[in-house]
Amino acid sequence: MKTVGTLGRILVPLSLVLLAACQNMPGKKTTETANAPEPETSIQAQQQGAPVAVFLADTVEQSGWTSVNVQGGSLFVNPQPIVTRADLSGIQAGANKDGEGLLALELNDAGKAKVAKATTDHPNKRLALVVGRTMLAAPGYSSPVTTGQLVFAVGTEQNATAAARAIAGAPPEGAQSTTPSTTGNTSSTGGTQ
């Protein structure tokens, strides 16, 4: 697995600004939920950290939806989130075989039901991931999403790790801790249960 040595020197807000450059193009329609990331960091969703939400979005204007300028055009986003922090049971960051950074939001039962209903009721739209005030990705889907994970391509593995740590409210990797007993290596061995 790749090490993320330089990530510790980058502040989380700066990382989120850099992630803005990794937005998916509106014309690219892919389903990212089929490829789970190889876990680099697994952090349980907490009640602190950057706000996180997943919204329905489309490249075609929808009544009552908000227009958002993205690379290559506009995306129209439903202002009501499908998923919020309350619907998460965990977060994983990693990379696929090609080295593309992936951020996986693990859904609890309520979140899984909300996503399945929304993607069944609104076919061929997009799921827009927003962390803080930054849209990180908006992949399309062509069939209802019924898995327990939403996986988003966010550029690099370092971007995925930074976003996961921001959502969890964890300090940037390698940052000084105020508690001496927690200053060790924070990366997992890659195993999941």
C-alpha positions as a Markdown table, in Angstrom:
| # | Residue | x | y | z |
|---|---|---|---|---|
| 1 | Met | 0.0 | 0.0 | 0.0 |
| 2 | Lys | 1.1 | 3.5 | -0.7 |
| 3 | Thr | 2.2 | 5.6 | 2.3 |
| 4 | Val | 0.9 | 9.0 | 2.7 |
| 5 | Gly | 3.9 | 10.7 | 4.3 |
| 6 | Thr | 3.4 | 14.2 | 3.0 |
| 7 | Leu | -0.3 | 14.3 | 4.0 |
| 8 | Gly | 0.6 | 15.1 | 7.6 |
| 9 | Arg | 2.0 | 18.5 | 6.5 |
| 10 | Ile | -1.1 | 19.5 | 4.7 |
| 11 | Leu | -4.0 | 21.1 | 6.6 |
| 12 | Val | -7.4 | 19.5 | 6.1 |
| 13 | Pro | -9.0 | 22.7 | 4.8 |
| 14 | Leu | -6.3 | 23.0 | 2.2 |
| 15 | Ser | -6.8 | 19.4 | 1.2 |
| 16 | Leu | -10.5 | 20.0 | 0.7 |
| 17 | Val | -9.8 | 23.0 | -1.5 |
| 18 | Leu | -7.5 | 20.7 | -3.6 |
| 19 | Leu | -10.3 | 18.1 | -3.8 |
| 20 | Ala | -12.5 | 20.7 | -5.6 |
| 21 | Ala | -10.3 | 20.1 | -8.7 |
| 22 | Cys | -11.2 | 16.4 | -8.6 |
| 23 | Gln | -14.9 | 16.8 | -9.4 |
| 24 | Asn | -16.4 | 14.4 | -11.9 |
| 25 | Met | -17.3 | 15.9 | -15.3 |
| 26 | Pro | -21.0 | 16.2 | -15.8 |
| 27 | Gly | -20.8 | 14.3 | -19.2 |
| 28 | Lys | -19.1 | 11.3 | -17.6 |
| 29 | Lys | -21.6 | 8.8 | -16.4 |
| 30 | Thr | -20.3 | 5.9 | -14.3 |
| 31 | Thr | -21.4 | 3.8 | -11.5 |
| 32 | Glu | -18.6 | 3.9 | -8.8 |
| 33 | Thr | -20.5 | 1.8 | -6.3 |
| 34 | Ala | -19.4 | -1.5 | -7.8 |
| 35 | Asn | -15.7 | -1.1 | -6.9 |
| 36 | Ala | -15.0 | -1.0 | -3.2 |
| 37 | Pro | -11.7 | 0.6 | -2.2 |
| 38 | Glu | -8.8 | -1.3 | -0.8 |
| 39 | Pro | -8.9 | 0.2 | 2.7 |
| 40 | Glu | -6.1 | 2.4 | 3.7 |
| 41 | Thr | -7.8 | 4.1 | 6.6 |
| 42 | Ser | -11.1 | 3.1 | 8.2 |
| 43 | Ile | -12.6 | 5.7 | 10.6 |
| 44 | Gln | -16.0 | 5.3 | 12.3 |
| 45 | Ala | -18.3 | 8.2 | 11.5 |
| 46 | Gln | -18.5 | 10.5 | 14.5 |
| 47 | Gln | -20.8 | 13.4 | 15.5 |
| 48 | Gln | -18.0 | 15.9 | 14.8 |
| 49 | Gly | -16.0 | 16.7 | 11.7 |
| 50 | Ala | -16.8 | 18.3 | 8.4 |
| 51 | Pro | -20.5 | 18.2 | 7.3 |
| 52 | Val | -21.1 | 15.5 | 4.8 |
| 53 | Ala | -24.2 | 14.9 | 2.6 |
| 54 | Val | -25.2 | 13.1 | -0.6 |
| 55 | Phe | -27.7 | 14.8 | -2.9 |
| 56 | Leu | -29.5 | 13.8 | -6.1 |
| 57 | Ala | -28.2 | 15.8 | -9.1 |
| 58 | Asp | -28.6 | 15.9 | -12.8 |
| 59 | Thr | -27.1 | 17.7 | -15.8 |
| 60 | Val | -30.7 | 18.7 | -17.0 |
| 61 | Glu | -32.4 | 21.5 | -15.1 |
| 62 | Gln | -35.0 | 20.3 | -12.6 |
| 63 | Ser | -37.7 | 22.5 | -11.0 |
| 64 | Gly | -36.6 | 23.6 | -7.5 |
| 65 | Trp | -33.1 | 22.2 | -7.9 |
| 66 | Thr | -30.0 | 24.5 | -7.4 |
| 67 | Ser | -27.6 | 25.2 | -10.3 |
| 68 | Val | -24.0 | 24.5 | -9.4 |
| 69 | Asn | -21.1 | 25.4 | -11.7 |
| 70 | Val | -18.7 | 22.6 | -12.3 |
| 71 | Gln | -15.9 | 21.9 | -14.7 |
| 72 | Gly | -17.5 | 21.6 | -18.1 |
| 73 | Gly | -20.9 | 23.2 | -17.3 |
| 74 | Ser | -23.6 | 23.2 | -14.8 |
| 75 | Leu | -25.0 | 20.5 | -12.5 |
| 76 | Phe | -28.5 | 20.8 | -10.9 |
| 77 | Val | -28.7 | 19.6 | -7.3 |
| 78 | Asn | -31.7 | 18.8 | -5.3 |
| 79 | Pro | -31.4 | 20.9 | -2.1 |
| 80 | Gln | -32.8 | 18.0 | 0.1 |
| 81 | Pro | -30.0 | 15.6 | 1.0 |
| 82 | Ile | -30.6 | 11.9 | 0.6 |
| 83 | Val | -27.8 | 10.9 | 3.0 |
| 84 | Thr | -26.4 | 12.9 | 6.0 |
| 85 | Arg | -23.9 | 12.0 | 8.8 |
| 86 | Ala | -26.8 | 10.3 | 10.7 |
| 87 | Asp | -27.0 | 7.7 | 7.9 |
| 88 | Leu | -23.3 | 6.7 | 8.1 |
| 89 | Ser | -21.8 | 3.8 | 10.0 |
| 90 | Gly | -18.3 | 4.4 | 8.8 |
| 91 | Ile | -15.9 | 5.8 | 6.2 |
| 92 | Gln | -13.1 | 4.1 | 4.2 |
| 93 | Ala | -10.4 | 5.7 | 2.0 |
| 94 | Gly | -8.2 | 3.8 | -0.4 |
| 95 | Ala | -7.4 | 3.4 | -4.0 |
| 96 | Asn | -8.4 | 1.0 | -6.9 |
| 97 | Lys | -5.9 | -1.0 | -8.9 |
| 98 | Asp | -5.2 | 2.0 | -11.1 |
| 99 | Gly | -4.2 | 4.2 | -8.1 |
| 100 | Glu | -7.4 | 6.3 | -8.3 |
| 101 | Gly | -8.5 | 7.5 | -4.8 |
| 102 | Leu | -11.8 | 6.2 | -3.6 |
| 103 | Leu | -13.9 | 7.4 | -0.7 |
| 104 | Ala | -16.5 | 4.9 | 0.6 |
| 105 | Leu | -19.4 | 6.0 | 2.8 |
| 106 | Glu | -20.7 | 3.0 | 4.7 |
| 107 | Leu | -24.4 | 3.3 | 5.2 |
| 108 | Asn | -26.5 | 2.2 | 8.2 |
| 109 | Asp | -29.9 | 0.5 | 7.4 |
| 110 | Ala | -31.7 | 3.8 | 7.3 |
| 111 | Gly | -29.2 | 5.3 | 4.9 |
| 112 | Lys | -29.3 | 2.2 | 2.7 |
| 113 | Ala | -33.1 | 2.4 | 2.5 |
| 114 | Lys | -33.0 | 6.1 | 1.6 |
| 115 | Val | -30.5 | 5.6 | -1.2 |
| 116 | Ala | -32.4 | 2.6 | -2.6 |
| 117 | Lys | -35.7 | 4.6 | -2.6 |
| 118 | Ala | -34.2 | 7.8 | -4.1 |
| 119 | Thr | -32.3 | 5.9 | -6.9 |
| 120 | Thr | -35.4 | 3.8 | -7.7 |
| 121 | Asp | -37.7 | 6.8 | -7.7 |
| 122 | His | -35.3 | 9.0 | -9.7 |
| 123 | Pro | -33.5 | 6.8 | -12.3 |
| 124 | Asn | -30.5 | 7.9 | -14.4 |
| 125 | Lys | -29.5 | 10.8 | -12.2 |
| 126 | Arg | -26.3 | 11.4 | -10.2 |
| 127 | Leu | -25.3 | 11.2 | -6.5 |
| 128 | Ala | -23.4 | 14.3 | -5.5 |
| 129 | Leu | -21.0 | 14.0 | -2.5 |
| 130 | Val | -20.5 | 17.2 | -0.6 |
| 131 | Val | -18.0 | 17.5 | 2.2 |
| 132 | Gly | -18.1 | 20.8 | 4.0 |
| 133 | Arg | -19.1 | 23.2 | 1.2 |
| 134 | Thr | -17.2 | 21.4 | -1.5 |
| 135 | Met | -18.7 | 19.0 | -4.1 |
| 136 | Leu | -16.1 | 16.2 | -4.4 |
| 137 | Ala | -17.8 | 13.9 | -6.9 |
| 138 | Ala | -21.1 | 13.3 | -8.7 |
| 139 | Pro | -21.1 | 9.9 | -10.4 |
| 140 | Gly | -24.1 | 8.8 | -12.4 |
| 141 | Tyr | -26.1 | 5.6 | -11.8 |
| 142 | Ser | -28.2 | 3.7 | -14.3 |
| 143 | Ser | -29.9 | 1.2 | -11.9 |
| 144 | Pro | -31.1 | 1.5 | -8.3 |
| 145 | Val | -28.3 | 1.6 | -5.8 |
| 146 | Thr | -29.0 | -1.0 | -3.1 |
| 147 | Thr | -25.5 | -1.7 | -1.6 |
| 148 | Gly | -24.4 | -0.7 | 1.9 |
| 149 | Gln | -21.7 | 1.5 | 0.5 |
| 150 | Leu | -21.5 | 4.5 | -1.7 |
| 151 | Val | -18.1 | 4.7 | -3.4 |
| 152 | Phe | -16.8 | 8.0 | -4.9 |
| 153 | Ala | -13.7 | 8.6 | -7.1 |
| 154 | Val | -12.0 | 11.6 | -5.6 |
| 155 | Gly | -8.7 | 11.8 | -7.5 |
| 156 | Thr | -5.8 | 10.5 | -5.5 |
| 157 | Glu | -5.6 | 8.2 | -2.5 |
| 158 | Gln | -4.2 | 11.2 | -0.5 |
| 159 | Asn | -7.4 | 13.1 | -1.4 |
| 160 | Ala | -9.6 | 10.2 | -0.2 |
| 161 | Thr | -7.7 | 9.9 | 3.1 |
| 162 | Ala | -7.9 | 13.7 | 3.7 |
| 163 | Ala | -11.6 | 13.7 | 3.0 |
| 164 | Ala | -12.2 | 10.7 | 5.3 |
| 165 | Arg | -10.2 | 12.3 | 8.1 |
| 166 | Ala | -12.1 | 15.6 | 7.6 |
| 167 | Ile | -15.5 | 13.8 | 7.8 |
| 168 | Ala | -14.4 | 11.9 | 10.9 |
| 169 | Gly | -13.0 | 15.0 | 12.6 |
| 170 | Ala | -9.6 | 13.5 | 12.8 |
| 171 | Pro | -6.5 | 15.7 | 12.6 |
| 172 | Pro | -4.4 | 15.4 | 9.4 |
| 173 | Glu | -2.3 | 12.3 | 9.3 |
| 174 | Gly | 1.1 | 12.9 | 11.0 |
| 175 | Ala | -0.1 | 16.0 | 12.9 |
| 176 | Gln | 0.9 | 16.4 | 16.5 |
| 177 | Ser | -1.6 | 15.0 | 19.0 |
| 178 | Thr | -2.4 | 16.5 | 22.4 |
| 179 | Thr | -2.6 | 13.1 | 23.9 |
| 180 | Pro | 0.8 | 11.3 | 24.1 |
| 181 | Ser | -0.7 | 7.8 | 23.8 |
| 182 | Thr | -2.3 | 8.5 | 20.4 |
| 183 | Thr | 0.8 | 9.7 | 18.5 |
| 184 | Gly | 1.5 | 6.3 | 16.8 |
| 185 | Asn | 0.8 | 5.2 | 13.2 |
| 186 | Thr | -2.9 | 5.6 | 12.4 |
| 187 | Ser | -3.0 | 3.5 | 9.2 |
| 188 | Ser | -4.7 | 0.1 | 9.3 |
| 189 | Thr | -3.2 | -3.1 | 8.1 |
| 190 | Gly | -5.7 | -3.2 | 5.2 |
| 191 | Gly | -7.9 | -5.9 | 6.7 |
| 192 | Thr | -11.6 | -5.5 | 7.0 |
| 193 | Gln | -14.3 | -7.5 | 8.7 |
